[in-house]
Structures are given as C-alpha cells and as structure tokens.
Amino acid sequence: MSYRYVLAFIVFVLSTSVSFAFEQGDIITVSHVCKNEQDVLALAAIDMEDSRKAGEALAQLALKNKCFIIPRPGHPVIVAGVLLDYTDSNNVHTQILEIFAQDKETIFYTFVLPKSRGSL
C-alpha cells in the first residue's frame, strides 16, 4: 500500500469526525462549577474575547467561593439544560450548561467543550 493512500485515509477519517452538543440528561464530568448563572455567563463573555483571561477570572471567582475548581478526573453530573452555545476566543465551540448536584435538585453552572465522536 502506498503512503499517499494511507495519508488520504487518515485525512478522510479526520475530516469526517462529528462534534455534537451535550443535551439534557447526559452524564458528564466537570472540572469546575459556579453557583449562579450570572457568574458563568460573565466567564463566557470573557472567554469569547480571551480564553486565558477567562481562566484567570475563574480562579478569582473560586477565591470568592462563587465557583469551585474540581480536581481531576472531574466529578460526574447530570446535564439539566443548555443555557448557551458560543465560540470562544480560540474558535472552539463551547457550551454553558445547567447541571444537577448529587441531590438532583440543586442547580450549578459550568462551561464545557462539546463531546465528539469519530475522531482519533
């Protein structure tokens, strides 16, 4: 088999990967949560301009106990709803989600990159 055919196959596989959004009821793991919608929407506004500054703003909110950074591997939660889909400053599709706490009544907020299937 020629190398150009292998390369063509790899390019085809990469170009056919499909990204899709999280939906209500999905179980996901998160690395951070915020207590209220306004804080996470403010982070998204910053993220659209400068993702590095959004990380710094998240750290500041964590110091004020408005958001919490969760150590790896993250914490499994259930998606309650999608508040916003946007493109960040790195041109990456991102979502703001409402998520249920373990009591399945309390709502927190997070922003995440959508999951993808079919990618290498």
C-alpha positions as CSV (number, residue, x, y, z in Angstrom):
1,M,0.0,0.0,0.0
2,S,1.4,3.4,-0.9
3,Y,1.9,6.1,1.7
4,R,-0.3,8.5,-0.1
5,Y,-3.3,6.2,0.2
6,V,-2.7,5.8,3.9
7,L,-2.4,9.6,4.2
8,A,-5.6,10.1,2.2
9,F,-7.4,7.6,4.5
10,I,-6.2,9.5,7.6
11,V,-7.3,12.8,6.2
12,F,-10.7,11.3,5.3
13,V,-11.2,9.9,8.9
14,L,-10.2,13.2,10.5
15,S,-12.4,15.2,8.1
16,T,-15.5,13.1,8.9
17,S,-15.3,13.4,12.7
18,V,-18.5,14.7,14.1
19,S,-18.9,17.1,17.0
20,F,-22.2,17.4,18.8
21,A,-23.5,19.1,21.8
22,F,-24.5,17.9,25.2
23,E,-28.2,17.5,25.9
24,Q,-30.4,17.3,28.9
25,G,-30.0,14.1,30.8
26,D,-26.4,13.4,29.6
27,I,-24.0,12.3,32.3
28,I,-20.7,14.3,32.1
29,T,-17.7,15.0,34.2
30,V,-16.8,18.6,35.0
31,S,-13.7,20.3,36.2
32,H,-15.4,23.4,37.6
33,V,-18.9,24.6,38.7
34,C,-20.3,28.0,39.5
35,K,-23.1,28.8,42.0
36,N,-25.0,31.2,39.8
37,E,-25.9,31.8,36.2
38,Q,-24.6,35.4,36.1
39,D,-21.0,34.4,37.0
40,V,-20.8,31.7,34.4
41,L,-22.3,34.0,31.7
42,A,-19.7,36.6,32.7
43,L,-17.0,34.0,32.3
44,A,-18.3,33.1,28.8
45,A,-18.2,36.8,27.8
46,I,-14.6,36.9,28.8
47,D,-13.9,33.6,27.1
48,M,-15.2,34.9,23.8
49,E,-12.5,37.7,24.0
50,D,-9.6,35.9,25.7
51,S,-9.6,32.3,27.0
52,R,-6.5,32.9,29.1
53,K,-8.3,35.7,30.9
54,A,-11.4,33.5,31.4
55,G,-9.2,31.0,33.3
56,E,-7.9,33.9,35.5
57,A,-11.4,35.1,36.1
58,L,-12.5,31.6,37.1
59,A,-9.6,31.4,39.6
60,Q,-10.7,34.8,41.1
61,L,-14.3,33.5,41.4
62,A,-13.0,30.4,43.1
63,L,-11.2,32.5,45.6
64,K,-14.5,34.2,46.4
65,N,-16.3,30.8,46.7
66,K,-18.6,31.7,43.8
67,C,-17.1,28.9,41.6
68,F,-15.3,25.7,42.5
69,I,-12.5,24.0,40.7
70,I,-12.7,20.3,40.9
71,P,-9.5,18.1,40.8
72,R,-9.1,15.6,38.0
73,P,-10.6,13.3,37.0
74,G,-13.6,15.6,37.5
75,H,-17.0,14.9,39.0
76,P,-19.9,13.2,37.3
77,V,-23.1,15.3,37.0
78,I,-26.3,15.2,35.0
79,V,-27.0,17.9,32.5
80,A,-30.2,19.8,33.4
81,G,-30.2,22.1,30.4
82,V,-28.2,24.1,27.9
83,L,-28.0,27.8,28.5
84,L,-25.8,29.0,25.7
85,D,-23.7,27.7,22.8
86,Y,-20.8,30.0,21.8
87,T,-17.4,30.1,20.1
88,D,-14.5,31.0,22.4
89,S,-11.5,33.2,21.5
90,N,-9.7,30.1,20.1
91,N,-12.6,29.5,17.7
92,V,-13.7,26.4,19.7
93,H,-17.4,25.6,20.1
94,T,-18.3,25.8,23.8
95,Q,-21.5,25.3,25.9
96,I,-22.8,26.7,29.1
97,L,-24.7,24.0,31.0
98,E,-27.0,23.9,33.9
99,I,-26.1,20.8,35.9
100,F,-27.7,18.9,38.8
101,A,-25.8,18.4,42.0
102,Q,-25.8,15.0,43.6
103,D,-29.1,15.7,45.3
104,K,-30.7,16.1,41.9
105,E,-32.4,19.3,43.0
106,T,-29.6,21.9,43.3
107,I,-28.5,23.5,40.1
108,F,-25.0,24.6,39.3
109,Y,-23.5,26.0,36.1
110,T,-20.4,25.1,34.0
111,F,-19.0,25.7,30.6
112,V,-17.6,22.8,28.6
113,L,-16.4,21.8,25.2
114,P,-18.9,19.6,23.4
115,K,-18.1,15.9,23.3
116,S,-17.0,14.4,19.9
117,R,-17.4,11.0,18.3
118,G,-15.5,9.6,15.4
119,S,-12.3,11.5,16.0
120,L,-8.9,9.9,16.5
